[in-house]
Amino acid sequence: MPKRTMQGVIVSDKNSKTRVVEVERKMMHPVLKKVIKRTKKYHAHDEENRTKSGDRVWIEETKPISKLKRWVVLKDEVKLS
């Protein structure tokens, strides 16, 4: 089974080797039939501490690393701010 990958923005880099990534998805509201945004935060492992807050990154699902970390940062893209 392939691993899931998602794209998001880093909102916190205060912990060592851990990044909090906010992923936004769009969905259709079941009653109103309008497109609405939903966000969720994931804790991702960044071994080299390369990424900083505000970076757009790809994260990939992996085996559990700690209590909250089940994702790893794959690559970083352009800084948004």
Secondary structure as UniProt FT lines:
FT   STRAND          5..12
FT   TURN            16..17
FT   STRAND          18..28
FT   TURN            30..32
FT   STRAND          35..45
FT   TURN            47..48
FT   TURN            53..54
FT   STRAND          55..61
FT   STRAND          71..79
//
